[in-house]
Amino acid sequence: MDFLIQPAFAQDAAASGGGLASLIPLVLLFVVFYFLLIRPQTKRVKEHKQMVEALAKGDEVVTNGGLLGKITELGDNFLVIEIATGVEVKIQRMSVAAVLPKGTMKTL
């Protein structure tokens, strides 16, 4: 019956490529992720934190929601911006997206 089905014999164990060789692609992938994703994000977060800490009364800001206004009051966690004459809104400090140059509101 050997002529219909070939007998399966156990083969010698193949030599493994080593543990270090299999870790190299994983390490390279982590390095690429670090330089392309993690490092720029931490840098961006640090710059935003410095910008929020440097806010002062009278600065013109844009919020994450798109509101444009001038800071009238500052608190530890909140600030009040005037978005129109007599219209003030209280927002969180961290929701400020950018500080604009002085006089920007008048040109718009």
Phi and psi in radians as a Rosetta constraint file:
Dihedral C 1 N 2 CA 2 C 2 CIRCULARHARMONIC -1.216 0.35
Dihedral N 2 CA 2 C 2 N 3 CIRCULARHARMONIC -0.345 0.35
Dihedral C 2 N 3 CA 3 C 3 CIRCULARHARMONIC -1.331 0.35
Dihedral N 3 CA 3 C 3 N 4 CIRCULARHARMONIC -0.332 0.35
Dihedral C 3 N 4 CA 4 C 4 CIRCULARHARMONIC -1.569 0.35
Dihedral N 4 CA 4 C 4 N 5 CIRCULARHARMONIC -0.732 0.35
Dihedral C 4 N 5 CA 5 C 5 CIRCULARHARMONIC -2.152 0.35
Dihedral N 5 CA 5 C 5 N 6 CIRCULARHARMONIC 2.218 0.35
Dihedral C 5 N 6 CA 6 C 6 CIRCULARHARMONIC -1.316 0.35
Dihedral N 6 CA 6 C 6 N 7 CIRCULARHARMONIC 2.372 0.35
Dihedral C 6 N 7 CA 7 C 7 CIRCULARHARMONIC -1.231 0.35
Dihedral N 7 CA 7 C 7 N 8 CIRCULARHARMONIC 2.471 0.35
Dihedral C 7 N 8 CA 8 C 8 CIRCULARHARMONIC -1.717 0.35
Dihedral N 8 CA 8 C 8 N 9 CIRCULARHARMONIC 1.994 0.35
Dihedral C 8 N 9 CA 9 C 9 CIRCULARHARMONIC -1.793 0.35
Dihedral N 9 CA 9 C 9 N 10 CIRCULARHARMONIC 2.540 0.35
Dihedral C 9 N 10 CA 10 C 10 CIRCULARHARMONIC -1.187 0.35
Dihedral N 10 CA 10 C 10 N 11 CIRCULARHARMONIC 2.390 0.35
Dihedral C 10 N 11 CA 11 C 11 CIRCULARHARMONIC -1.765 0.35
Dihedral N 11 CA 11 C 11 N 12 CIRCULARHARMONIC 2.856 0.35
Dihedral C 11 N 12 CA 12 C 12 CIRCULARHARMONIC -1.142 0.35
Dihedral N 12 CA 12 C 12 N 13 CIRCULARHARMONIC 2.584 0.35
Dihedral C 12 N 13 CA 13 C 13 CIRCULARHARMONIC -1.148 0.35
Dihedral N 13 CA 13 C 13 N 14 CIRCULARHARMONIC 2.319 0.35
Dihedral C 13 N 14 CA 14 C 14 CIRCULARHARMONIC -1.278 0.35
Dihedral N 14 CA 14 C 14 N 15 CIRCULARHARMONIC 2.505 0.35
Dihedral C 14 N 15 CA 15 C 15 CIRCULARHARMONIC -1.228 0.35
Dihedral N 15 CA 15 C 15 N 16 CIRCULARHARMONIC 2.288 0.35
Dihedral C 15 N 16 CA 16 C 16 CIRCULARHARMONIC -1.318 0.35
Dihedral N 16 CA 16 C 16 N 17 CIRCULARHARMONIC 2.702 0.35
Dihedral C 16 N 17 CA 17 C 17 CIRCULARHARMONIC -1.340 0.35
Dihedral N 17 CA 17 C 17 N 18 CIRCULARHARMONIC -0.080 0.35
Dihedral C 17 N 18 CA 18 C 18 CIRCULARHARMONIC 1.717 0.35
Dihedral N 18 CA 18 C 18 N 19 CIRCULARHARMONIC 2.612 0.35
Dihedral C 18 N 19 CA 19 C 19 CIRCULARHARMONIC -1.229 0.35
Dihedral N 19 CA 19 C 19 N 20 CIRCULARHARMONIC -0.614 0.35
Dihedral C 19 N 20 CA 20 C 20 CIRCULARHARMONIC -1.214 0.35
Dihedral N 20 CA 20 C 20 N 21 CIRCULARHARMONIC -0.642 0.35
Dihedral C 20 N 21 CA 21 C 21 CIRCULARHARMONIC -1.175 0.35
Dihedral N 21 CA 21 C 21 N 22 CIRCULARHARMONIC -0.532 0.35
Dihedral C 21 N 22 CA 22 C 22 CIRCULARHARMONIC -1.419 0.35
Dihedral N 22 CA 22 C 22 N 23 CIRCULARHARMONIC -0.308 0.35
Dihedral C 22 N 23 CA 23 C 23 CIRCULARHARMONIC -1.534 0.35
Dihedral N 23 CA 23 C 23 N 24 CIRCULARHARMONIC -0.339 0.35
Dihedral C 23 N 24 CA 24 C 24 CIRCULARHARMONIC -1.044 0.35
Dihedral N 24 CA 24 C 24 N 25 CIRCULARHARMONIC -0.809 0.35
Dihedral C 24 N 25 CA 25 C 25 CIRCULARHARMONIC -1.096 0.35
Dihedral N 25 CA 25 C 25 N 26 CIRCULARHARMONIC -0.622 0.35
Dihedral C 25 N 26 CA 26 C 26 CIRCULARHARMONIC -1.151 0.35
Dihedral N 26 CA 26 C 26 N 27 CIRCULARHARMONIC -0.746 0.35
Dihedral C 26 N 27 CA 27 C 27 CIRCULARHARMONIC -1.141 0.35
Dihedral N 27 CA 27 C 27 N 28 CIRCULARHARMONIC -0.741 0.35
Dihedral C 27 N 28 CA 28 C 28 CIRCULARHARMONIC -1.106 0.35
Dihedral N 28 CA 28 C 28 N 29 CIRCULARHARMONIC -0.671 0.35
Dihedral C 28 N 29 CA 29 C 29 CIRCULARHARMONIC -1.115 0.35
Dihedral N 29 CA 29 C 29 N 30 CIRCULARHARMONIC -0.748 0.35
Dihedral C 29 N 30 CA 30 C 30 CIRCULARHARMONIC -1.106 0.35
Dihedral N 30 CA 30 C 30 N 31 CIRCULARHARMONIC -0.714 0.35
Dihedral C 30 N 31 CA 31 C 31 CIRCULARHARMONIC -1.104 0.35
Dihedral N 31 CA 31 C 31 N 32 CIRCULARHARMONIC -0.734 0.35
Dihedral C 31 N 32 CA 32 C 32 CIRCULARHARMONIC -1.112 0.35
Dihedral N 32 CA 32 C 32 N 33 CIRCULARHARMONIC -0.792 0.35
Dihedral C 32 N 33 CA 33 C 33 CIRCULARHARMONIC -1.063 0.35
Dihedral N 33 CA 33 C 33 N 34 CIRCULARHARMONIC -0.685 0.35
Dihedral C 33 N 34 CA 34 C 34 CIRCULARHARMONIC -1.083 0.35
Dihedral N 34 CA 34 C 34 N 35 CIRCULARHARMONIC -0.851 0.35
Dihedral C 34 N 35 CA 35 C 35 CIRCULARHARMONIC -1.349 0.35
Dihedral N 35 CA 35 C 35 N 36 CIRCULARHARMONIC -0.454 0.35
Dihedral C 35 N 36 CA 36 C 36 CIRCULARHARMONIC -1.670 0.35
Dihedral N 36 CA 36 C 36 N 37 CIRCULARHARMONIC -0.452 0.35
Dihedral C 36 N 37 CA 37 C 37 CIRCULARHARMONIC -2.100 0.35
Dihedral N 37 CA 37 C 37 N 38 CIRCULARHARMONIC -0.954 0.35
Dihedral C 37 N 38 CA 38 C 38 CIRCULARHARMONIC -1.250 0.35
Dihedral N 38 CA 38 C 38 N 39 CIRCULARHARMONIC -0.869 0.35
Dihedral C 38 N 39 CA 39 C 39 CIRCULARHARMONIC -1.108 0.35
Dihedral N 39 CA 39 C 39 N 40 CIRCULARHARMONIC -0.829 0.35
Dihedral C 39 N 40 CA 40 C 40 CIRCULARHARMONIC -1.105 0.35
Dihedral N 40 CA 40 C 40 N 41 CIRCULARHARMONIC -0.610 0.35
Dihedral C 40 N 41 CA 41 C 41 CIRCULARHARMONIC -1.178 0.35
Dihedral N 41 CA 41 C 41 N 42 CIRCULARHARMONIC -0.754 0.35
Dihedral C 41 N 42 CA 42 C 42 CIRCULARHARMONIC -1.140 0.35
Dihedral N 42 CA 42 C 42 N 43 CIRCULARHARMONIC -0.619 0.35
Dihedral C 42 N 43 CA 43 C 43 CIRCULARHARMONIC -1.141 0.35
Dihedral N 43 CA 43 C 43 N 44 CIRCULARHARMONIC -0.742 0.35
Dihedral C 43 N 44 CA 44 C 44 CIRCULARHARMONIC -1.123 0.35
Dihedral N 44 CA 44 C 44 N 45 CIRCULARHARMONIC -0.713 0.35
Dihedral C 44 N 45 CA 45 C 45 CIRCULARHARMONIC -1.139 0.35
Dihedral N 45 CA 45 C 45 N 46 CIRCULARHARMONIC -0.715 0.35
Dihedral C 45 N 46 CA 46 C 46 CIRCULARHARMONIC -1.126 0.35
Dihedral N 46 CA 46 C 46 N 47 CIRCULARHARMONIC -0.734 0.35
Dihedral C 46 N 47 CA 47 C 47 CIRCULARHARMONIC -1.119 0.35
Dihedral N 47 CA 47 C 47 N 48 CIRCULARHARMONIC -0.703 0.35
Dihedral C 47 N 48 CA 48 C 48 CIRCULARHARMONIC -1.148 0.35
Dihedral N 48 CA 48 C 48 N 49 CIRCULARHARMONIC -0.709 0.35
Dihedral C 48 N 49 CA 49 C 49 CIRCULARHARMONIC -1.103 0.35
Dihedral N 49 CA 49 C 49 N 50 CIRCULARHARMONIC -0.737 0.35
Dihedral C 49 N 50 CA 50 C 50 CIRCULARHARMONIC -1.120 0.35
Dihedral N 50 CA 50 C 50 N 51 CIRCULARHARMONIC -0.687 0.35
Dihedral C 50 N 51 CA 51 C 51 CIRCULARHARMONIC -1.138 0.35
Dihedral N 51 CA 51 C 51 N 52 CIRCULARHARMONIC -0.733 0.35
Dihedral C 51 N 52 CA 52 C 52 CIRCULARHARMONIC -1.165 0.35
Dihedral N 52 CA 52 C 52 N 53 CIRCULARHARMONIC -0.669 0.35
Dihedral C 52 N 53 CA 53 C 53 CIRCULARHARMONIC -1.196 0.35
Dihedral N 53 CA 53 C 53 N 54 CIRCULARHARMONIC -0.465 0.35
Dihedral C 53 N 54 CA 54 C 54 CIRCULARHARMONIC -1.576 0.35
Dihedral N 54 CA 54 C 54 N 55 CIRCULARHARMONIC 0.083 0.35
Dihedral C 54 N 55 CA 55 C 55 CIRCULARHARMONIC -1.098 0.35
Dihedral N 55 CA 55 C 55 N 56 CIRCULARHARMONIC 2.478 0.35
Dihedral C 55 N 56 CA 56 C 56 CIRCULARHARMONIC -2.373 0.35
Dihedral N 56 CA 56 C 56 N 57 CIRCULARHARMONIC 2.812 0.35
Dihedral C 56 N 57 CA 57 C 57 CIRCULARHARMONIC -1.110 0.35
Dihedral N 57 CA 57 C 57 N 58 CIRCULARHARMONIC 2.316 0.35
Dihedral C 57 N 58 CA 58 C 58 CIRCULARHARMONIC 1.720 0.35
Dihedral N 58 CA 58 C 58 N 59 CIRCULARHARMONIC -0.194 0.35
Dihedral C 58 N 59 CA 59 C 59 CIRCULARHARMONIC -1.208 0.35
Dihedral N 59 CA 59 C 59 N 60 CIRCULARHARMONIC 2.523 0.35
Dihedral C 59 N 60 CA 60 C 60 CIRCULARHARMONIC -1.710 0.35
Dihedral N 60 CA 60 C 60 N 61 CIRCULARHARMONIC 2.208 0.35
Dihedral C 60 N 61 CA 61 C 61 CIRCULARHARMONIC -2.273 0.35
Dihedral N 61 CA 61 C 61 N 62 CIRCULARHARMONIC 2.790 0.35
Dihedral C 61 N 62 CA 62 C 62 CIRCULARHARMONIC -2.065 0.35
Dihedral N 62 CA 62 C 62 N 63 CIRCULARHARMONIC 2.329 0.35
Dihedral C 62 N 63 CA 63 C 63 CIRCULARHARMONIC -1.584 0.35
Dihedral N 63 CA 63 C 63 N 64 CIRCULARHARMONIC 2.976 0.35
Dihedral C 63 N 64 CA 64 C 64 CIRCULARHARMONIC -1.111 0.35
Dihedral N 64 CA 64 C 64 N 65 CIRCULARHARMONIC -0.457 0.35
Dihedral C 64 N 65 CA 65 C 65 CIRCULARHARMONIC -1.439 0.35
Dihedral N 65 CA 65 C 65 N 66 CIRCULARHARMONIC -0.113 0.35
Dihedral C 65 N 66 CA 66 C 66 CIRCULARHARMONIC 1.710 0.35
Dihedral N 66 CA 66 C 66 N 67 CIRCULARHARMONIC 0.108 0.35
Dihedral C 66 N 67 CA 67 C 67 CIRCULARHARMONIC -1.339 0.35
Dihedral N 67 CA 67 C 67 N 68 CIRCULARHARMONIC 2.423 0.35
Dihedral C 67 N 68 CA 68 C 68 CIRCULARHARMONIC -1.982 0.35
Dihedral N 68 CA 68 C 68 N 69 CIRCULARHARMONIC 2.227 0.35
Dihedral C 68 N 69 CA 69 C 69 CIRCULARHARMONIC -2.859 0.35
Dihedral N 69 CA 69 C 69 N 70 CIRCULARHARMONIC 3.057 0.35
Dihedral C 69 N 70 CA 70 C 70 CIRCULARHARMONIC -1.921 0.35
Dihedral N 70 CA 70 C 70 N 71 CIRCULARHARMONIC 2.364 0.35
Dihedral C 70 N 71 CA 71 C 71 CIRCULARHARMONIC -1.257 0.35
Dihedral N 71 CA 71 C 71 N 72 CIRCULARHARMONIC 2.233 0.35
Dihedral C 71 N 72 CA 72 C 72 CIRCULARHARMONIC -1.946 0.35
Dihedral N 72 CA 72 C 72 N 73 CIRCULARHARMONIC -0.522 0.35
Dihedral C 72 N 73 CA 73 C 73 CIRCULARHARMONIC -2.433 0.35
Dihedral N 73 CA 73 C 73 N 74 CIRCULARHARMONIC 2.518 0.35
Dihedral C 73 N 74 CA 74 C 74 CIRCULARHARMONIC -2.109 0.35
Dihedral N 74 CA 74 C 74 N 75 CIRCULARHARMONIC 2.431 0.35
Dihedral C 74 N 75 CA 75 C 75 CIRCULARHARMONIC -2.260 0.35
Dihedral N 75 CA 75 C 75 N 76 CIRCULARHARMONIC -3.062 0.35
Dihedral C 75 N 76 CA 76 C 76 CIRCULARHARMONIC -1.194 0.35
Dihedral N 76 CA 76 C 76 N 77 CIRCULARHARMONIC -0.800 0.35
Dihedral C 76 N 77 CA 77 C 77 CIRCULARHARMONIC -1.995 0.35
Dihedral N 77 CA 77 C 77 N 78 CIRCULARHARMONIC -0.320 0.35
Dihedral C 77 N 78 CA 78 C 78 CIRCULARHARMONIC -2.209 0.35
Dihedral N 78 CA 78 C 78 N 79 CIRCULARHARMONIC 2.797 0.35
Dihedral C 78 N 79 CA 79 C 79 CIRCULARHARMONIC -2.514 0.35
Dihedral N 79 CA 79 C 79 N 80 CIRCULARHARMONIC 2.763 0.35
Dihedral C 79 N 80 CA 80 C 80 CIRCULARHARMONIC -1.944 0.35
Dihedral N 80 CA 80 C 80 N 81 CIRCULARHARMONIC 2.221 0.35
Dihedral C 80 N 81 CA 81 C 81 CIRCULARHARMONIC -2.035 0.35
Dihedral N 81 CA 81 C 81 N 82 CIRCULARHARMONIC 2.544 0.35
Dihedral C 81 N 82 CA 82 C 82 CIRCULARHARMONIC -1.703 0.35
Dihedral N 82 CA 82 C 82 N 83 CIRCULARHARMONIC 2.007 0.35
Dihedral C 82 N 83 CA 83 C 83 CIRCULARHARMONIC -1.666 0.35
Dihedral N 83 CA 83 C 83 N 84 CIRCULARHARMONIC -0.318 0.35
Dihedral C 83 N 84 CA 84 C 84 CIRCULARHARMONIC -2.709 0.35
Dihedral N 84 CA 84 C 84 N 85 CIRCULARHARMONIC 2.956 0.35
Dihedral C 84 N 85 CA 85 C 85 CIRCULARHARMONIC -1.063 0.35
Dihedral N 85 CA 85 C 85 N 86 CIRCULARHARMONIC 2.035 0.35
Dihedral C 85 N 86 CA 86 C 86 CIRCULARHARMONIC 1.426 0.35
Dihedral N 86 CA 86 C 86 N 87 CIRCULARHARMONIC 0.015 0.35
Dihedral C 86 N 87 CA 87 C 87 CIRCULARHARMONIC -1.968 0.35
Dihedral N 87 CA 87 C 87 N 88 CIRCULARHARMONIC 1.960 0.35
Dihedral C 87 N 88 CA 88 C 88 CIRCULARHARMONIC -2.061 0.35
Dihedral N 88 CA 88 C 88 N 89 CIRCULARHARMONIC 2.541 0.35
Dihedral C 88 N 89 CA 89 C 89 CIRCULARHARMONIC -2.280 0.35
Dihedral N 89 CA 89 C 89 N 90 CIRCULARHARMONIC 2.366 0.35
Dihedral C 89 N 90 CA 90 C 90 CIRCULARHARMONIC -1.654 0.35
Dihedral N 90 CA 90 C 90 N 91 CIRCULARHARMONIC 2.234 0.35
Dihedral C 90 N 91 CA 91 C 91 CIRCULARHARMONIC -2.323 0.35
Dihedral N 91 CA 91 C 91 N 92 CIRCULARHARMONIC 2.870 0.35
Dihedral C 91 N 92 CA 92 C 92 CIRCULARHARMONIC -1.330 0.35
Dihedral N 92 CA 92 C 92 N 93 CIRCULARHARMONIC 2.570 0.35
Dihedral C 92 N 93 CA 93 C 93 CIRCULARHARMONIC -1.069 0.35
Dihedral N 93 CA 93 C 93 N 94 CIRCULARHARMONIC -0.680 0.35
Dihedral C 93 N 94 CA 94 C 94 CIRCULARHARMONIC -1.242 0.35
Dihedral N 94 CA 94 C 94 N 95 CIRCULARHARMONIC -0.184 0.35
Dihedral C 94 N 95 CA 95 C 95 CIRCULARHARMONIC -1.505 0.35
Dihedral N 95 CA 95 C 95 N 96 CIRCULARHARMONIC 0.037 0.35
Dihedral C 95 N 96 CA 96 C 96 CIRCULARHARMONIC -1.345 0.35
Dihedral N 96 CA 96 C 96 N 97 CIRCULARHARMONIC 2.162 0.35
Dihedral C 96 N 97 CA 97 C 97 CIRCULARHARMONIC -1.578 0.35
Dihedral N 97 CA 97 C 97 N 98 CIRCULARHARMONIC -0.658 0.35
Dihedral C 97 N 98 CA 98 C 98 CIRCULARHARMONIC -2.741 0.35
Dihedral N 98 CA 98 C 98 N 99 CIRCULARHARMONIC 2.652 0.35
Dihedral C 98 N 99 CA 99 C 99 CIRCULARHARMONIC -1.778 0.35
Dihedral N 99 CA 99 C 99 N 100 CIRCULARHARMONIC 2.244 0.35
Dihedral C 99 N 100 CA 100 C 100 CIRCULARHARMONIC -1.692 0.35
Dihedral N 100 CA 100 C 100 N 101 CIRCULARHARMONIC 2.750 0.35
Dihedral C 100 N 101 CA 101 C 101 CIRCULARHARMONIC -1.116 0.35
Dihedral N 101 CA 101 C 101 N 102 CIRCULARHARMONIC 2.620 0.35
Dihedral C 101 N 102 CA 102 C 102 CIRCULARHARMONIC -1.088 0.35
Dihedral N 102 CA 102 C 102 N 103 CIRCULARHARMONIC 2.420 0.35
Dihedral C 102 N 103 CA 103 C 103 CIRCULARHARMONIC 1.615 0.35
Dihedral N 103 CA 103 C 103 N 104 CIRCULARHARMONIC -0.009 0.35
Dihedral C 103 N 104 CA 104 C 104 CIRCULARHARMONIC -1.151 0.35
Dihedral N 104 CA 104 C 104 N 105 CIRCULARHARMONIC -0.656 0.35
Dihedral C 104 N 105 CA 105 C 105 CIRCULARHARMONIC -1.131 0.35
Dihedral N 105 CA 105 C 105 N 106 CIRCULARHARMONIC -0.568 0.35
Dihedral C 105 N 106 CA 106 C 106 CIRCULARHARMONIC -1.267 0.35
Dihedral N 106 CA 106 C 106 N 107 CIRCULARHARMONIC -0.499 0.35
Dihedral C 106 N 107 CA 107 C 107 CIRCULARHARMONIC -1.409 0.35
Dihedral N 107 CA 107 C 107 N 108 CIRCULARHARMONIC -0.307 0.35
